[in-house]
Amino acid sequence: MSNAAISIGTRTLVLVTAIAFAAEMARADSPQAAGPVTAADTAAEGSLAPFLDESRFETQQIYTGERFPNVIVAVDGTVLAAWGNKSYRVRRSEDGGVTWGPEITVADPGFQGGGAVVDERTGEILVFVEAGHPPAPLTVYRSKDQGRSWTAEDVTIAPDVNGNTPSMHMNEHGITLRHGPHAGRLLRPTRSYAGGNQRAAWPNHYTNAIYSDDGGKMWRTSAPFPAMGTGEATLAELSDGRIYYNSRRHLSTDGLNPRRRHIAWSTDGGATWEDLAVSDELPDGDQDRDYGLMAGLVRLPVKDHDILIFSNIDSPEGRKRGMVWASFDGGKTWPVKRLVTEGSFAYSSLDAGRPGTPSEGWIYLLFESSGATMARFNLAWLLDGRDVKEFLPK
């Protein structure tokens, strides 16, 4: 082989190597390299910085009458506020919650089942509508256009180990798992009413969850939450793939305090729950009765951090004094809280804005207060002038 041939081959090798290196760098800078990516081709988890912009907090009433909130953020950043116990309706905001479109009726009649789920892999949204207060017939509706239109579909929900098919009402929204062997799984909290909601049935009530690995067509039911007398739960996936489950408890059957939130964990994608504990910090409704209150919960979509936001009331009596709390260690401690309103505050739901969309950096709180009020705020407002580094794990 001639020297010229060797020289050309070397230049070719250098060029090929440079192209391969550039391609590798492009992959390293892509959303996929940073972690899971949604159907909108944006990172599911991003930077903490957008939540720490100038302190912001604002509210607006978006429904009058009726009850029962769920708020979710579609993969493109569209915020959906779901509402209603007579007809199930949604309103959409495409500008991060500045303005809201007209009410879109999904089902009339229709009873809010909670647990609305955004499938981050397809961008589709599922909502659960019951015919009345459960136990009641269920219809699942799917939207493929960020909540503009909805189609009823047949789904299968397998009964739990006790032979009970779960009811939906009235739980916090569901999630798409992002980490570990069950990534892509849809998971939402559910409950068993033991045949009815009368007080005599409460000792046999329990919460659980349903999960789907095929986009919401076939659902399996988890093991029961390890405490009876529970209902209306929340859940969030942490960055290591564990599921944090936080439940209302309206009746204690084991001597544990029913006026504080009950906690359990899953290490198998929501199939089973263990390590029951009672929160020392998070109240469950007004503290003058053993009854509890539906709460909101969301993990901020921040890579490598487990910042949870929780909503409920901090009231010695009556459903008032709405509050939000923040945990920076995945629910172990809740060192930060701030008052949302001194006035009426009942059921609530939380979600967070998505990276690279108009919703980025916002936290959305939809709560009952003479209708439905939407609050949007950021972590800077919740910190109220304190440095987030004071709370982040070292």
C-alpha positions in Angstrom: 0.0 0.0 0.0 1.3 3.4 -0.9 2.0 6.3 1.5 -0.7 8.3 -0.3 -3.2 5.5 0.3 -2.2 5.4 4.0 -2.6 9.1 4.3 -6.1 9.1 2.8 -7.2 6.2 5.0 -6.0 8.1 8.1 -7.9 11.2 7.2 -11.0 9.1 6.5 -10.6 7.4 9.9 -10.2 10.8 11.7 -13.2 12.1 9.9 -15.4 9.1 10.8 -14.2 9.3 14.4 -15.0 13.0 14.6 -18.5 12.4 13.2 -19.1 9.5 15.6 -17.9 11.7 18.5 -20.2 14.6 17.5 -23.1 12.2 17.2 -22.3 10.9 20.7 -22.2 14.4 22.1 -25.5 15.2 20.4 -27.0 12.1 22.1 -25.6 13.2 25.4 -27.3 16.6 25.1 -30.6 15.1 24.0 -33.6 14.9 26.3 -33.3 11.1 26.2 -29.8 11.3 27.8 -31.2 13.4 30.6 -33.8 10.8 31.5 -37.3 9.7 30.4 -38.9 11.6 27.5 -42.6 12.3 26.9 -44.6 11.8 23.8 -44.1 15.6 23.1 -40.4 14.8 22.7 -39.5 16.9 25.8 -37.8 15.7 29.0 -40.2 14.3 31.6 -37.9 15.7 34.3 -35.8 18.8 34.0 -34.1 21.5 36.1 -35.1 22.9 39.4 -34.3 26.4 38.3 -37.7 27.2 36.6 -39.5 26.6 39.9 -37.2 29.1 41.7 -37.9 32.1 39.5 -39.3 35.3 41.1 -42.0 34.4 43.7 -45.4 34.0 42.1 -48.8 33.2 43.4 -52.3 33.8 41.9 -55.8 32.4 42.0 -58.9 32.4 39.9 -62.3 30.7 40.2 -62.9 28.4 37.2 -66.1 26.5 38.2 -69.1 27.3 40.2 -71.3 24.7 42.0 -70.8 21.0 42.3 -67.7 19.3 43.7 -64.6 17.1 43.2 -61.3 18.3 41.6 -58.5 16.7 39.6 -55.8 18.7 37.9 -53.4 17.2 35.4 -50.8 18.6 32.9 -50.7 17.1 29.4 -47.4 16.3 27.8 -47.6 19.5 25.7 -48.1 21.6 28.9 -51.9 22.0 28.5 -53.4 22.2 32.0 -56.7 20.4 32.5 -59.0 21.0 35.4 -61.6 18.2 35.8 -64.7 18.7 37.9 -68.2 17.6 38.7 -70.5 15.3 40.6 -73.5 15.8 38.4 -71.8 16.1 35.0 -68.1 15.5 34.4 -66.4 18.5 32.8 -62.9 19.7 31.9 -61.5 23.1 31.2 -58.2 23.6 29.4 -55.5 26.2 29.6 -52.9 26.3 26.8 -50.9 29.2 28.2 -49.8 27.7 31.5 -53.0 28.7 33.4 -53.3 32.4 32.4 -56.5 31.9 30.6 -59.0 29.0 30.5 -61.2 27.7 27.6 -64.9 26.9 27.9 -66.2 23.9 29.8 -66.1 20.7 27.8 -68.6 18.1 29.0 -67.1 14.6 29.0 -70.2 12.8 30.5 -73.6 14.1 31.5 -74.6 12.7 33.9 -71.2 11.8 35.3 -69.6 11.6 38.7 -66.0 12.5 39.2 -63.9 9.3 39.8 -60.6 11.0 40.3 -57.4 9.4 39.2 -57.1 11.2 35.9 -53.9 9.9 34.1 -51.6 11.3 31.5 -49.9 8.5 29.6 -46.5 10.1 29.0 -45.5 7.6 26.4 -48.5 8.3 24.0 -49.7 11.7 25.2 -53.2 10.3 25.7 -55.3 11.1 28.8 -57.6 8.8 30.6 -60.4 9.9 33.0 -62.7 7.8 35.1 -66.4 8.6 35.4 -68.8 6.8 37.7 -72.6 6.8 37.3 -73.1 8.1 40.8 -71.6 7.9 44.2 -69.9 4.5 44.2 -70.1 1.6 44.3 -71.5 2.5 40.8 -71.0 1.6 37.2 -67.8 3.0 35.7 -67.0 4.5 32.2 -63.4 5.3 31.2 -62.9 8.1 28.6 -59.8 8.7 26.5 -58.6 11.8 24.9 -56.0 11.8 22.1 -55.9 15.6 21.6 -55.0 17.0 25.0 -58.5 17.1 26.3 -60.4 18.7 23.4 -62.5 15.6 22.7 -63.2 12.3 24.6 -64.3 8.8 23.6 -65.7 6.2 25.9 -63.9 2.9 25.7 -64.1 -0.6 27.2 -61.5 -1.5 29.7 -60.9 -4.5 32.0 -60.2 -4.1 35.7 -59.3 -7.2 37.5 -60.5 -7.7 41.1 -58.1 -7.6 44.0 -57.0 -10.5 46.2 -60.2 -10.3 48.2 -62.3 -10.5 45.0 -63.3 -6.9 45.1 -63.3 -4.7 42.0 -62.2 -1.3 43.1 -64.1 2.0 43.0 -62.5 5.1 41.7 -63.9 8.1 43.7 -62.4 10.2 45.1 -58.6 10.0 44.6 -55.8 12.2 43.5 -54.7 11.9 39.8 -52.6 9.0 38.6 -49.1 8.9 37.1 -46.9 7.3 34.5 -44.0 5.5 36.0 -40.6 6.8 34.7 -38.0 4.8 36.5 -37.0 1.1 36.9 -38.3 -2.1 35.5 -41.9 -0.8 35.4 -41.3 2.4 33.4 -44.3 3.3 31.3 -46.8 1.7 33.7 -49.9 3.7 34.4 -50.8 3.8 38.1 -53.6 5.5 40.0 -55.0 5.2 43.5 -58.4 3.4 44.0 -60.5 2.1 46.9 -62.9 -0.6 48.1 -66.2 0.6 49.6 -67.2 -2.8 51.1 -70.5 -2.5 49.4 -71.4 1.1 50.5 -70.4 4.4 52.1 -72.5 4.0 55.3 -70.6 4.3 58.6 -71.3 0.6 59.4 -69.2 -0.3 56.3 -66.2 1.9 57.2 -64.2 -0.7 59.2 -64.1 -2.8 55.9 -63.1 0.1 53.6 -59.5 0.2 52.3 -57.6 1.9 49.6 -55.4 0.3 46.9 -54.4 1.1 43.3 -54.8 -0.1 39.8 -52.0 -0.3 37.2 -51.8 -1.0 33.5 -48.9 -2.0 31.3 -50.8 -1.7 28.0 -51.8 2.0 28.0 -54.9 1.6 30.0 -56.8 -1.2 28.4 -56.2 -3.9 31.0 -55.8 -2.9 34.7 -54.7 -5.1 37.6 -55.5 -4.2 41.1 -52.9 -3.9 43.8 -52.8 -5.5 47.2 -54.8 -3.5 49.8 -53.1 -0.6 51.6 -52.1 -2.0 55.0 -54.7 -0.1 57.0 -58.4 -0.5 57.1 -60.9 2.4 57.3 -58.9 4.3 54.6 -60.2 6.1 51.5 -59.1 8.8 49.0 -55.4 8.3 48.4 -52.5 10.0 46.7 -49.3 8.6 45.2 -46.0 9.7 43.7 -43.0 7.9 42.1 -39.6 8.9 43.5 -36.4 9.1 41.4 -35.3 5.6 42.5 -38.6 4.0 41.3 -40.2 3.5 44.7 -43.8 4.6 45.1 -44.8 6.9 48.0 -48.5 6.3 48.9 -50.3 8.8 51.2 -53.9 8.1 52.3 -56.8 9.6 54.1 -58.1 7.5 57.0 -61.6 8.3 58.2 -61.8 5.4 60.8 -59.0 3.9 62.8 -59.3 0.1 63.4 -55.9 -0.4 65.1 -55.5 2.5 67.5 -53.3 4.6 65.1 -54.2 8.3 64.9 -56.8 8.8 62.1 -56.3 12.6 62.2 -52.9 12.3 60.5 -52.0 11.0 57.0 -51.2 7.3 56.7 -48.2 6.4 54.6 -46.9 3.2 52.8 -44.4 2.3 50.1 -44.1 0.1 47.1 -40.9 -1.3 45.6 -42.7 -3.3 42.8 -44.4 -0.6 40.8 -47.5 -0.3 42.9 -48.4 -4.0 43.1 -48.0 -4.2 46.9 -47.6 -1.8 49.8 -45.5 -2.1 53.0 -44.0 -0.1 55.9 -47.1 1.5 57.2 -46.5 4.7 59.1 -48.5 7.7 60.4 -47.1 11.1 59.5 -46.3 13.3 62.4 -46.4 16.4 60.2 -49.3 16.1 57.8 -52.8 16.6 59.1 -55.8 14.7 57.6 -58.6 17.2 57.6 -59.9 19.3 60.4 -58.5 18.1 63.7 -61.7 18.1 65.7 -63.0 14.9 64.3 -61.9 11.5 63.0 -63.0 11.9 59.4 -60.2 13.1 57.1 -60.1 15.0 53.8 -59.0 14.3 50.3 -55.6 15.8 49.7 -53.4 16.7 46.7 -49.9 15.4 46.0 -47.3 15.8 43.3 -43.6 15.2 42.8 -42.0 18.1 41.0 -40.6 16.9 37.6 -37.0 17.7 38.6 -34.2 15.3 37.7 -32.5 13.6 40.6 -34.5 15.4 43.3 -37.5 14.1 45.2 -39.4 17.3 46.0 -43.0 16.5 46.9 -45.8 19.1 47.4 -48.8 18.2 49.5 -52.1 20.0 50.0 -54.7 19.8 52.8 -56.0 22.0 55.6 -54.3 23.0 58.8 -57.4 23.7 60.8 -58.4 23.0 64.4 -62.0 22.8 63.3 -63.9 23.1 60.0 -62.8 22.8 56.4 -60.8 26.0 56.1 -57.2 27.3 56.2 -55.9 25.5 53.0 -52.2 24.8 53.2 -49.4 23.5 51.0 -46.3 21.6 52.3 -43.0 20.7 50.7 -40.8 17.8 51.3 -37.3 17.7 49.8 -36.4 14.1 50.8 -39.2 12.1 49.2 -41.7 12.5 52.0 -39.6 11.7 55.0 -39.9 15.2 56.4 -42.0 18.3 55.5 -40.0 21.3 56.7 -41.8 24.0 54.6 -45.5 25.0 54.5 -47.4 28.0 53.5 -51.0 29.2 53.8 -53.1 29.3 50.6 -56.2 30.8 52.1 -57.8 31.4 55.5 -61.2 30.7 54.0 -63.1 27.7 52.9 -61.0 24.9 51.5 -62.0 21.2 51.1 -61.0 18.6 48.5 -57.8 19.5 46.6 -55.6 18.2 43.8 -52.1 19.1 42.7 -49.9 18.8 39.6 -46.8 20.5 38.2 -45.8 22.1 35.0 -43.7 20.2 32.5 -40.2 21.1 31.2 -40.1 22.9 27.9 -43.8 23.9 27.8 -45.8 27.0 28.8 -46.5 25.3 32.2 -42.9 25.0 33.2 -42.0 26.2 36.7 -45.6 26.3 37.9 -47.4 24.3 40.5 -51.2 23.9 40.1 -53.6 23.5 43.0 -57.3 23.0 42.2 -59.5 23.1 45.4 -63.1 23.3 46.5 -64.1 26.7 47.7 -67.7 27.7 46.7 -67.0 26.0 43.4 -63.5 25.3 42.1 -60.5 27.7 42.6 -57.3 27.2 40.7 -54.2 28.5 42.4 -50.9 28.5 40.6 -47.6 29.3 42.3 -44.0 28.3 42.2 -41.5 26.8 44.7 -40.0 30.3 45.3 -43.4 31.4 46.7 -43.7 28.4 48.9 -40.1 28.9 50.3 -41.1 32.5 51.2 -37.6 33.9 50.9 -35.7 30.9 52.2 -32.9 29.4 50.2 -33.8 26.0 48.7 -30.2 24.8 49.5 -31.2 24.9 53.2 -33.5 21.9 52.5 -32.0 19.9 49.7 -30.2 16.7 50.9 -26.5 17.1 51.1 
